Amino acid sequence: MSGNAMIDALRAMTDTKSLTINELHELVKEGLAAALARHFGAEVESEIELSGDSIEIVVLKDVVEEITDPGKEISLQEARLEDPEYEVGDLMEIPVRIDEFGLHAVGAARQRIMQLVREGERERIRAEFGGRIGDLLPGEIQSTDRGRLSIVLTQSWDAEAVIPWREQNPRERFRQGEVIRAVLKEIEETQRGPRLILSRSAPRFVAALFSLEVPEIHQNIVEIKGIVREAGGRTKVAVASNDESVDPVGACVGLKGSRVQAIVNELGGERIDIVPWHPDPEVFSRRALAPARVARVFCDQRTKVITAIVDEDQLSLAIGRNGQNVRLASALIGWRIDLYSTRDWVERGGQSTIFRGEDEYEVADFPLSELDGIPPAVLVALEAAGISTFYRLLEMEKGDFLKVPGVGQEDADQLETLIDELTVTEDTSGQQAAKGAS
């Protein structure tokens, strides 16, 4: 193979790899160096020059009396056959033609060049996509194999991209040649190089669609605070606005629902709940359980548990199909949600708090022994009758006191007066206040 023929073959081979002429020359030099090493030995020294379509190769050897390394040395006698003026210690330049290498050496050059091309492609793919995790990538389905979709990307057709079965929406089916969009989830290293793992089931796929459809999100005016998803079923998105004049939910929904409907269509009809984010977990949990209306919420900061009570007609809506709604709401706020109907809550003894308004004052029950004003003998008599807390005392009428052994008329009058002093009363502003409890 002549130098020109080799250049032509390599140019045809590398044109499809988008290489410049300088990159091509560097690859040829490295490939020829590999061929020289195969032909003359691993320690061979050479100079390779490419000019236009010609290749000039010179092997450098030291002139010595006795050869110990044939790859780097030549005997004085052999050198003087070329030029009688050579002396020991001189550096001899030996021109080499490519056709002297032999087929094996030329094959080694070609193999080395292809290896360098592939390594360059891999580095380029890593550099191009390494910082694009979470980006939406368009492409075309090249093939399907055991549920896995192989994708030819519009932006980089030579990058290997796949959508595994686990990253697909179970409600969707695609065929070869269809145009598809997916989010870049990760870059997987394989023996053949980097492989782009795309996803249409990950929550970040929905987030990428919102960023595409809602300019306010792309401009960081509206922020996605959290997103959870069960692909093919339901997605919950928590949004907040960095501008008080912009309604985050309205921006995501769009005029007549146009923006969110475009995303729903892309997801094959999947339900999307857009929830206004709130820093208070009680308020946030109410919103996260939408579309159900929540009657009452209790928050335990220590255990990170939300207790939510809903009316009977809202219970199935709050739970969702197979528990999906409450499960996603819990994942969205990051707390466990214990859900009760009003009937279940009352049966569990929670009726004293369930129907109060949001701004009402709440007084906890406490033992009678903490009250001042009850004679010790009367206190013993009441506790013996099972009346040991203030709330239990409030449930009794004056006549009930007289039925307790050891409590007389004077004692009953005194208890009645004490209750009047401790009972919550309405003041002039309509607010409730408790008085006299110690």
C-alpha positions in Angstrom: 0.0 0.0 0.0 1.5 3.4 -1.0 1.5 6.5 1.2 -1.1 8.2 -1.0 -3.4 5.1 -1.0 -3.1 4.9 2.8 -4.0 8.6 3.2 -7.0 8.2 0.9 -8.2 5.1 2.8 -7.8 6.8 6.2 -9.5 9.9 5.0 -12.5 7.9 3.8 -12.5 6.0 7.1 -12.3 9.1 9.2 -14.5 11.5 7.3 -17.6 10.1 9.0 -15.9 10.8 12.4 -15.9 14.6 11.9 -12.1 14.8 12.2 -10.0 17.8 11.0 -7.0 17.3 8.7 -4.6 18.0 11.6 -6.4 15.4 13.8 -6.2 13.0 10.9 -2.4 13.6 10.5 -1.8 13.0 14.2 -3.7 9.8 14.1 -1.7 8.6 11.0 1.6 9.4 12.8 0.6 7.4 15.8 -0.6 4.5 13.7 2.6 4.5 11.7 4.6 4.6 14.8 2.8 1.5 16.0 3.6 -0.2 12.6 7.3 0.8 12.9 7.4 -0.7 16.4 6.0 -3.9 15.0 8.4 -4.1 12.1 11.7 -2.8 13.7 11.1 -3.4 17.4 9.5 -1.6 20.3 12.5 0.7 21.0 12.7 2.1 17.4 13.1 5.8 17.0 11.6 7.5 14.0 10.5 10.8 12.4 7.3 10.9 10.4 6.3 13.9 8.2 3.0 14.3 6.4 2.9 16.9 3.6 -0.3 17.1 1.5 -0.9 13.5 0.4 2.7 12.3 0.9 4.2 10.5 3.9 7.9 10.6 4.7 9.2 8.1 7.2 12.8 8.1 8.6 14.1 5.5 11.1 17.0 6.8 13.3 19.7 4.4 14.3 23.0 4.8 16.2 26.2 3.6 14.4 28.0 1.1 16.7 30.8 -1.5 16.5 28.6 -4.3 17.8 24.8 -4.4 17.8 23.0 -5.0 21.1 19.6 -3.5 20.2 18.7 -4.0 16.5 15.8 -1.6 16.8 18.0 1.3 17.7 21.4 0.4 16.4 23.2 -0.4 13.1 26.7 -1.8 12.7 29.5 0.5 11.4 30.2 -1.9 8.5 26.5 -1.9 7.3 26.3 1.9 7.7 29.5 2.4 5.6 27.8 0.5 2.8 25.5 3.5 2.4 28.2 6.1 3.2 31.9 5.4 3.9 32.2 8.5 6.0 30.0 7.1 8.9 31.9 6.7 12.2 30.9 5.0 15.5 28.5 7.3 17.4 26.9 8.9 14.4 23.1 8.9 13.9 22.0 7.3 10.7 18.7 8.3 9.0 17.2 5.4 7.1 14.3 6.3 4.7 11.4 3.8 4.9 8.6 3.2 2.5 5.2 2.0 3.7 5.2 -1.0 1.3 8.2 -2.3 3.2 6.2 -2.8 6.4 4.2 -5.7 5.1 0.5 -6.4 5.5 0.8 -7.1 9.3 2.5 -3.8 10.0 0.0 -1.9 7.9 -2.8 -3.7 9.7 -1.3 -2.7 13.0 -1.3 0.9 11.8 -4.9 0.8 10.7 -5.9 -0.9 14.0 -4.1 1.7 16.1 -5.7 4.6 14.1 -9.2 3.1 14.6 -8.5 2.6 18.3 -7.4 6.3 18.6 -10.5 7.4 16.7 -12.8 5.4 19.1 -11.0 6.8 22.2 -11.4 10.3 20.8 -15.1 9.7 20.2 -15.5 8.4 23.8 -13.8 11.4 25.3 -15.9 13.7 23.1 -19.1 12.0 24.2 -18.1 12.2 27.9 -17.2 15.9 27.5 -20.4 16.7 25.6 -22.9 14.9 27.8 -21.1 14.8 31.2 -22.7 18.1 32.3 -26.2 17.4 30.7 -27.7 15.0 33.2 -31.4 15.9 33.5 -31.5 17.5 30.0 -34.2 16.5 27.5 -32.8 14.8 24.4 -34.6 14.2 21.2 -34.0 11.3 18.9 -35.3 8.5 16.8 -35.9 4.8 17.7 -33.4 2.7 15.9 -34.4 -0.7 17.2 -36.1 -2.5 20.0 -34.5 -5.5 21.7 -36.2 -7.4 24.6 -38.0 -4.2 25.6 -34.9 -2.0 25.4 -35.1 0.9 23.0 -31.9 1.9 21.1 -32.0 5.6 20.2 -30.2 7.6 17.5 -29.9 11.1 19.0 -30.6 14.1 16.8 -27.7 16.0 18.3 -25.1 13.3 18.3 -25.9 10.3 16.1 -22.7 8.4 16.9 -23.4 8.3 20.7 -24.9 5.0 22.0 -28.1 5.9 23.7 -30.7 3.4 25.1 -33.9 3.5 27.2 -34.0 0.3 29.3 -37.4 -1.3 30.1 -37.2 0.0 33.7 -36.9 3.6 32.5 -40.0 3.4 30.2 -43.6 4.4 30.9 -45.6 1.1 31.1 -48.5 2.8 29.3 -46.4 3.7 26.3 -45.5 1.6 23.2 -43.1 2.7 20.5 -42.0 1.4 17.1 -38.8 1.6 15.0 -38.5 5.0 13.3 -40.7 6.9 15.7 -39.4 10.3 17.1 -39.0 10.3 20.8 -37.9 12.5 23.7 -36.3 11.4 26.9 -34.2 12.8 29.7 -30.5 11.9 30.2 -30.4 10.0 33.5 -26.8 8.8 33.6 -23.7 7.8 31.6 -22.8 4.2 31.9 -19.3 3.0 31.2 -19.1 -0.2 29.2 -16.3 -2.1 27.4 -17.4 -0.4 24.2 -17.3 3.0 25.7 -19.8 5.4 27.4 -23.5 4.5 27.0 -26.2 7.2 27.5 -29.0 5.9 29.7 -32.2 7.8 28.9 -35.5 7.7 30.9 -39.1 8.5 30.3 -40.2 7.2 33.7 -38.0 9.3 36.0 -39.5 12.3 37.8 -36.9 14.5 36.2 -38.4 13.7 32.8 -41.6 15.5 33.9 -39.5 18.3 35.4 -37.7 18.7 32.1 -41.0 18.9 30.2 -42.2 21.6 32.6 -39.0 23.6 32.1 -39.6 23.3 28.3 -43.3 24.2 28.4 -43.3 26.9 31.2 -41.0 29.9 30.4 -41.2 31.0 34.1 -39.5 27.8 35.2 -36.8 28.2 32.6 -36.2 31.8 33.7 -36.1 30.7 37.4 -39.2 32.8 38.3 -41.1 29.7 39.2 -39.1 26.9 41.0 -39.9 23.2 41.2 -39.5 22.5 44.9 -40.2 18.8 44.7 -41.5 16.2 42.3 -42.6 12.6 42.8 -44.0 10.2 40.3 -45.4 6.7 39.6 -44.9 6.5 35.9 -48.1 5.8 34.0 -50.3 6.7 37.0 -49.8 10.0 38.7 -47.2 12.8 39.3 -47.2 15.4 42.0 -45.2 18.6 41.5 -44.6 21.2 44.2 -43.9 24.7 42.9 -43.1 28.1 44.4 -42.7 31.5 42.9 -39.7 33.8 43.4 -41.9 36.7 42.3 -44.9 37.6 44.4 -46.8 38.8 41.3 -46.5 35.4 39.6 -48.9 32.6 40.6 -46.7 29.4 40.3 -49.7 27.1 39.8 -51.3 29.3 37.2 -48.0 29.6 35.3 -47.7 25.8 35.2 -51.3 25.3 34.1 -51.2 27.9 31.4 -54.1 29.6 29.6 -57.1 27.2 29.6 -54.7 24.5 30.8 -52.7 24.5 27.6 -49.2 24.1 29.2 -50.0 21.2 31.6 -52.2 19.6 28.9 -49.2 19.4 26.5 -47.2 17.6 29.3 -50.1 15.3 30.0 -50.3 14.4 26.3 -46.6 13.7 26.2 -47.0 11.3 29.2 -49.9 9.4 27.6 -52.7 10.8 29.8 -50.9 10.5 33.1 -52.5 12.5 36.0 -50.5 15.6 37.2 -51.2 17.4 40.5 -49.6 20.8 40.7 -49.2 21.8 44.4 -48.3 25.2 45.8 -45.3 24.6 48.0 -45.3 25.8 51.7 -42.6 25.6 54.4 -45.1 24.6 57.0 -45.5 20.8 56.8 -49.1 21.0 58.0 -50.1 23.4 55.3 -48.0 21.6 52.7 -49.5 18.2 53.6 -53.1 19.6 53.1 -52.1 20.7 49.7 -50.2 17.6 48.8 -53.3 15.4 49.5 -55.2 17.2 46.8 -57.7 16.7 45.2 -59.0 15.5 48.6 -60.2 18.1 51.1 -58.6 17.7 54.5 -60.6 18.5 57.6 -57.8 18.5 60.2 -54.0 18.0 60.3 -51.8 17.3 63.3 -48.0 17.4 63.0 -45.4 15.6 65.1 -42.1 17.3 64.5 -40.1 14.7 66.5 -41.3 11.6 64.6 -41.9 13.4 61.3 -45.5 12.1 61.2 -48.5 13.9 59.8 -52.0 12.8 61.0 -54.6 13.9 58.5 -58.4 13.6 59.1 -60.8 13.8 56.2 -64.6 13.5 55.9 -66.0 10.1 55.0 -66.8 11.2 51.4 -63.2 12.3 50.9 -61.4 9.3 52.3 -61.2 7.2 49.1 -60.1 10.3 47.2 -57.3 11.0 49.7 -56.1 7.4 49.6 -56.2 7.1 45.8 -56.2 4.0 43.7 -54.1 1.4 45.6 -53.0 4.1 48.0 -51.3 6.1 45.3 -52.4 9.6 46.3 -51.4 9.4 50.0 -48.2 7.5 49.1 -47.1 10.2 46.6 -48.2 13.0 49.0 -46.0 11.5 51.7 -43.0 11.2 49.4 -43.5 14.8 48.3 -43.4 16.3 51.8 -40.9 13.8 53.1 -43.0 12.9 56.1 -45.2 9.9 56.9 -48.9 10.5 56.6 -51.4 8.7 58.8 -54.8 9.1 57.2 -58.1 8.8 59.1 -61.7 9.4 58.4 -63.7 11.6 60.8 -65.6 8.5 62.1 -62.4 6.5 62.7 -60.8 9.5 64.5 -63.8 10.0 66.8 -63.8 6.3 67.7 -60.1 6.6 68.6 -61.0 9.4 71.1 -60.0 12.4 69.0 -63.4 14.1 69.0 -62.3 16.9 71.4 -60.0 18.4 68.7 -61.3 17.5 65.3 -64.0 20.0 64.8 -62.4 23.1 66.3 -61.6 26.0 64.0 -58.0 26.7 63.0 -57.6 29.7 65.3 -59.2 28.3 68.4 -57.3 28.0 71.6 -56.5 24.5 72.7 -56.2 23.4 76.3 -54.7 20.1 77.3 -56.2 17.9 79.9 -54.4 17.6 83.3 -54.8 15.8 86.6 -57.1 17.1 89.4 -54.2 17.0 91.7 -52.7 20.0 89.9 -55.7 22.2 90.8 -55.7 24.4 93.8 -58.9 24.7 95.8 -60.0 21.0 96.1 -59.8 19.8 99.7 -57.6 16.7 100.0 -60.5 14.5 101.3 -62.7 15.5 98.3 -59.8 14.9 95.9 -59.4 11.3 97.3 -63.2 10.7 97.1 -63.3 11.9 93.4 -60.3 9.8 92.4 -61.8 6.8 94.1 -64.9 7.3 91.9 -62.7 7.4 88.8 -62.7 11.2 88.4 -59.1 12.0 88.2 -58.7 14.6 85.4 -60.1 18.1 84.8 -61.9 17.1 81.6 -63.6 14.3 83.5 -64.7 16.8 86.1 -66.2 19.1 83.4 -68.5 16.2 82.2 -70.3 16.1 85.6 -73.3 18.1 86.7 -73.7 19.4 90.2 -76.1 16.6 91.1 -73.5 14.1 90.0 -71.1 15.4 92.6 -73.6 14.5 95.4 -73.7 10.9 94.2 -69.9 10.5 94.9 -69.4 8.9 98.3 -67.7 11.4 100.6 -68.8 14.6 98.7 -71.4 16.7 100.5 -73.5 19.7 99.5 -70.9 22.2 100.5 -68.2 20.3 98.6 -70.4 20.2 95.5 -71.0 23.9 95.7 -67.2 24.5 96.0 -66.5 22.2 92.9 -69.2 24.1 90.9 -67.6 27.4 91.7 -64.1 26.1 90.8 -65.4 24.9 87.4 -66.9 28.3 86.7 -63.6 30.0 87.4 -61.6 27.6 85.2 -64.1 27.3 82.3 -63.1 28.9 79.0 -65.2 32.0 78.4 -65.7 34.4 75.5 -64.2 37.9 75.9 -65.2 41.1 74.1 -63.0 40.4 71.0 -64.5 37.0 70.5 -61.3 35.2 71.4 -61.2 32.4 74.0 -59.2 32.5 77.1 -58.6 30.0 80.0 -58.4 31.5 83.5 -57.1 30.2 86.8 -55.5 26.9 85.8 -52.3 26.2 87.7 
